[in-house]
Amino acid sequence: MAGKSVYVRQTALITIIAQLGAFVPARQARIGAVGRVFTRGGAQDNLARGQSTFLVEMIETATILNNVTPRSLVLLDEVGRGTSTFDGLAIAWAVVETLHDRGQGAKVLFATHFHELTRLAGRLGGVRNFHVAVREWNDEIVFLHKVRPGGTDRSYGIQVARLAGLPRSVVDRAREILGALERDELSRGGRPSLSGTATDPHRQLGLFHQPVPPPADSLREKLAAIDIDRPTPLEGLSLLAELKKNAAD
C-alpha cells in the first residue's frame, strides 16, 4: 500500500528507457550502462509443472544469483515471504549478503517487510536503508508516497486489513496478538499468551476440547506426606531407599 513495489518497477522502466536514449520522467537522472535487468516480484505458482509459489520464487532468485554481473540491475520484492518467517528471513538475509559480496558492484533494490534486514546497513558497507513515508493520525494512516533515508521498525498490515473491511473483532484481536508477539509473550506451545484470554466466555474452543490436568508428581506427593518427626532411623533409611527407587523408575 505504501508503494514499494511500484517504486521498484518504475526503477526498472526508467532504466530501460534510458538505455534506449529516451527522456525519463525526472528533473535529473544519472544512469550508467546497464547490461541486464533482473526482477523477482509478485506471487504466482506453476501448476502444470507442480511448482509452488515459493519454489517459483526460489528458482527466479537462483537465476539472478547465478547470472548477476557488475552491470546488472537487480530488483527483488519480498523474497522469502512464501515460507515460515524464520526460513524466509534467513534466505533473504543470505541473498542480500551474497549480492553484496559477490555481485561485484551490481545495483540492487530489495523491498522487504523483514525489519531485521535493516541491521545489514551497519554491517555491510554497500547497503543503505530507505523507507516509504507513512503518517499516522488518530489510528488512521496516510501513505505519503515519498521515499526517505533510513529504515523502519514496523509495518501497517493490520491497518490495511481494516481498510479492506475485515470485521472489527478480527482487527482488535489481531492487535492483541501483535502486542503479545512484540513483547514475546508466548506459551510453551508457541502461541501468543494473553492475560484473561483463557477465561473469556466468548472464546472458541475446539470441538473435542477437554481441560487436561497437570501430570501428577508422585514423588513430590510422597515427600509432602512424610512426617519427619515420627520414623525411626531404620524406617527413615527404608523410606529413603524407596524414594530413590521411585526416582530411578
N, C-alpha and C positions, 0 to 999 in steps of 0.2 A: 504493500500500500504506500510506502514512503517513496518508492521509485527507484530502488536499487537495480532491479533487472532492466528497467528502461534506460538507466544511465549506462549500464554495461553494454546494452545493444547499440545505443547511439554512438558509443565509442568505436565499435566495430564499423558501423556505417560511415562515420566521418573519416575513419582511417582509409577505408576502401575508396571513398570519393576522392580523398586527397591523392591516393596513388594514381587515380585517373587524370590528375591535373586540374580537377574542377574546384570551384569555390566551395568552402564548407561553411555551415551556419555558425560562425563565431566572429567576434570582433578581431581576434588574433589567434593564430594557430601555428605551432611549430611541430611538424610531424615528419619524422625521418622516413627512409625507405623501409617498408615492411614486406618481407618475403611471403609470410603465411599468417593467416588469422585462424586461430584455434578457438572453438567455443564449446562449452559444456553447460547447458541450461535446460530448463523445462523438465517435465516428468512424463515419460512415455515408456511403455513396455513393447515387447515384440512377441506376441502370442504365437505367431507362426513358427518361430524358432525356439519357443519355450524360454524366453529371456525376460526376467522380471525387470521392473523399473530400475532397481538398484544395480542389477547386472549390466543393463544398458549404460547406466551412468559410469560404472567402473570400466567398461570396455572403451568408452569415449575418453575417459581420463587417462587410461593406459596409453591410448594412441597419442595423446598430447605429450605425455612424459617421454615417450619413446621417439618422438619426432621433433621436439622443440628445438629451435635454433636461436642464435643471438638476435636475428632479425624478425623473430616471431612476436605476434601479439596474442596473448593468451587470456581468454575471458572465461572465468569459472563462476557459476552461480549456484550456491547451496550444495556444494559437493559434500556427500556424507549424510544427507537427510533421509535416505531410504532404508536405513538400518537403525539399530539401537543407538541411543545417544552417545555412549562411550565409544562404541565401534566407529560411528560416524565422525566423532571428534578426533579420534586417533588417526583415522585415514586422512581427514582434512589437514590435520597438523603435519603429517608426514609429507603430503603433497606440497604444501607450502614450503617446507624445508628443502625438498628435492628441487623444486623450481628455483629457489633462491640459490642453492649451492651448485646445481648442475645446469641451470637454464642459461648460463653464460651471458647474462645481461638481457634476456628477453623481458619485454614489458608485460606485466601481469596485473589483471584486476580480478580480485577474489571476493565475491559477495557472500556473506555468511551470517547466520544467527548464532554461531558458536562464539560467544563473547570471550571464551578462554583464548581464542586465537589472537586477540589483541595484544597478548603478552609477547608475541613474537616480535613486535616492533622494538622492544627493548633488548632482544637477543640477537636479531639478525639485522645487519647494517642496511640492507636494501629494502626493508619492509617499512611501510608507513600506514598509519590508520586514518581512515576518513569515515564519516557517518552522514546520514541524511537527516537534516534537522527536523525535529518534531516539537511542537509547542503544546503543553498541557494546560487546560483551563477548566476548573470545576468538574473534574473527572471526564472531560472531553479532550479529544486530541485533534490537532490540526497539523497536517503534513505540509511543510513549507517548501518541499521540493528543492532544497538547497543542500549542496554537498559541502561539508565543513571539515577542517582537520580534526584529528583526534578520534578516539574510539568511544563506544557507549557500552553501558553495562546492563541494558535492558531492552526487551522487545515489547511490542504492543499487540500481541496476538489476542489477548482477552478483550481489549477494546475493539479490535476489528471484528471479533466474534460477536460482540454486542451490536455493532453496526450492521452485521449480516442478519440479525434477527433471532439469534439464539435466545431461548427463554431466560427471563431474569434470574430464575432459580439456578439455572445451569451456570450462568455467568458469575453469580455470587458464590456458588460452590467452587467454581474454578479459582476464584480469588483466594478462598480459604486454603485450598490445596496448594496454590502457588506460594502463599505465605509460609506454609509449613515446609515446603520443599526448599525455599530460600533460607529458612532457618535450620534446615537439615533435621527436621523433626520427623524421623521415620521410625516405624515399628520394626520389630525383629524380622517381620516378613517383607520389609522394604516398602511398605505402604505409608502414605502420609498419615502421621499421628496427630490428631487434632483434639484438644480438650473438649469434652462434652459431646463429641460426635457419637460415641458408643451408646449413650443413653438417649439419644434423640428419638422421640416416639415415631417420627416420620421416616426414620432410616430404613432403607430397603434391605431386608435380609435375604439370604439365599433360600431356595426352595426347601432344602433339607437341612437348614441351619439348626444346630443344637449347641448350646454352650458346652464347651469342653473344660471340665475341671482340671486344675493343675495336677500333674502326677504326684502321687503320694511318696513321701520320703520316709520309708520305714525305719531307716537308721536314725534319723532325727527324732522320730516319734518315740522310739525305744529309749533314746538318751533322755528325752524330756520326762519320761515316766519313771526314771530311776530315782529312788530316794537314797541319796549317798550316805545318809546317816545310819541306815539300818543294816546293810550287808556286812558279813564277816569278811576278813581278809581272803579266805578261801572262796567265798561266794563272789567277791569282787574280781578275783583272778578268773573265775569261771565265766562271769559276765563279760569281762574284757575279751576273753578268748572267743565267746560267741559273737560279740560285736565285730571283732576282727574278721571272723569267718564270713559274716554277712556283708561286710565291706568288700571282701575279696570276690564274693559272688556277684 
